[in-house]
Amino acid sequence: MKAVSKTDIGLSRSSNQDSCGCGLLPDGAWMVVCDGMGGANGGNVASQIALSCMEEQINQEYQEGLDSSAIRNLLTSAAYTANSQIYDAAMQDPQLFGMGTTLVAVIATRGRAHIVHAGDSRAYHLFPGGVRQLTMDHSMVQEMLNRGEISQEEAFYHPHKNIITRALGVQEMIDVDYTELEFGVGESLLACSDGLSNYVHAEQMYQYASACHGEELADALIQAALAGGGGDNISVALIEN
């Protein structure tokens, strides 16, 4: 298994409030993408706390051969800890009040992928036959889509896509969604901030994944988001099986 992560400030932001990381495990790999929000510095702080907390707990608690239930508990527990740390930091510093971050965290091992997420950062499954979005955004626009008020295309271009309904650190408690799926040889998992998914359609992601891999693919996706407008920070993480 291979893992890579890259982030870019984009074309219109003065700072990068995304944080992303990845690494290998004894029998698999992990990756995390966080998109921070809140004030001049709050987003940077929130996303970095979340990434550091997830990375630390995965590296400390993951053991070779963990079953699905244990991996789910590890990921959700780490997300709850990250939420508490961000919330506590915001309570202690008025300049950081209200900060928060999205989260998508993945552990892939022994033919399975395990994902927790909150907010509108996404995970995608790239396989020889196509691409599938694995996470559902926690956003106002997604709720409108679920109710049938707008189409998929209208959702992609909606002016209020950035209004999210769930984020780590904003409240004392957080709910995270968990997804598990088969992850076969020759397949890839992509985690990204909305700086990619707002500018690059899933079908385009598949086309790039069919042509390149690893760091080359991460670079190509970032360049595609920049070419599409690059109006936000762009973060990409990949696990290739």
Sequence and secondary structure as in RCSB ss.txt:
>XXXX:A:sequence
MKAVSKTDIGLSRSSNQDSCGCGLLPDGAWMVVCDGMGGANGGNVASQIALSCMEEQINQEYQEGLDSSAIRNLL
TSAAYTANSQIYDAAMQDPQLFGMGTTLVAVIATRGRAHIVHAGDSRAYHLFPGGVRQLTMDHSMVQEMLNRGEI
SQEEAFYHPHKNIITRALGVQEMIDVDYTELEFGVGESLLACSDGLSNYVHAEQMYQYASACHGEELADALIQAA
LAGGGGDNISVALIEN
>XXXX:A:secstr
 EEEEEEE  SS SS  EEEEEEEETTEEEEEEEEEESHHHHHHHHHHHHHHHHHHHHHHH  TT  HHHHHHHH
HHHHHHHHHHHHHHHHH GGGTT EE EEEEEEETTEEEEEEESS EEEEEETTEEEE     BHHHHHHHTTSS
 HHHHHT TTTT BS  BTSSSS   EEEEEE  TT EEEEE HHHHTTS HHHHHHHHHH  HHHHHHHHHHHH
HHTT  S EEEEEEE 
